[in-house]
């Protein structure tokens, strides 16, 4: 499949994941999020960039557990990990890890992450 981003075509697979990870851009993320009915705010971008940095360092996508432990501990707005997890689900209601990976231009995560 092709997704139009700023007048150029970016190739994705049937599920919307980038075919070439180097083609990711913030414009791609905005376009894909809009297509999926998600409006991106600061909290969304924090998660998107966390996933991109984690992938770059580890060459694997982070799990929900890693996300909650690493970012939840740093986020002073949430008193416990469960509250932070609920917040993440409020940002990406369907499947946070899957959706963030897709918007962040990362590979499809394995099931149950």
N, C-alpha and C positions, 0 to 999 in steps of 0.2 A: 504494500500500500504506500501511497505517497501523501505527505502532509505539506500543505503550502505554508511556508514561513517567510514572511517579508519578501514575497515575490519569487522565492526559490523553492524547489521541491526537495523534501527530505524524506528518505525512504524509511519506512517502518514495517514491522511484520504485521500479521493479521490482528494481533492484540494491541498494537500501537507502540511496541518497544522499538527503539532505534535499531536500524540495521548496522549502522556504523557509529560507534560510541563517540567518535571525535566530532560528529556533526551536532552535538548538543550545544544549545545556547539558551540564554534566559528567554529569548523570543520563542524558541521551540517549547520550552516549559509552559509559558503563558498560553500559547496556542493549544497545546495538548490539554492543559488543565481546563481551559474554556470549553473545549470540545467535550470533556468529561463532566462538565457542570461544576467545576471548582474554581472559585475566585481566590487567587493567591494573595495572602497577606504576609506580614513579617514572620509569623509563627510557621507558616508553610515554608518560606524560604530558609528558615533556620534548619528545618528538617531536610529539605532538599540538599542544601550544602553540606550538612552533616553526612548524609548518605554518600554524596560524591567524594568527600574527603576520606571517609571510612573505606570506600571501595578502592580509591587510589592507593591507600596505605596497605590494605589487606588483600586486594584482588578478589574479594567476595563481598556480597551485600550484607549489611548488618541485619541481625534478627531483631524482632520486637523486643526481646529480652535485653539485648545489648543497647538498643535505643533507650529503653526505659532506665536502665542502670546508668548509662553515660550521660545522657542529657537531662534525665529526670533529677539526678542528684545536683546538677548545676542550676536548675530552674527554681528560683526562690518563690515563685508564685504558687507552687504546689507543695503541699506538706507531706505527701506520701506518693509512692510509685503508682498506686492504683488511680489516684486523682490525675496524675500526669498521663497515664494510659488512656483514661476517659477523654482527656483533652485531645490527644492525638486522634482518637476515633471521631471526635467532633470535627476535626479538620479534614480527615480522610475517612469518611464513614464506611465505605464498602470493604476495603482491605488495605489498611495503611501501608504495610511494607510493599505490597504489590504496586499500589498506586504511586507511592513516593519513588520507587525504583523506576517506574515508567516515566514519570514526569522529570526525574533527575537524569534520564538518558542512560540508565544502567540496564544490565541484562535482567531477564525474567528471573525472579527469585525462586528457589526451590519451594515446594509445598510446605506448609506449616512453619513458616518463619515469622 
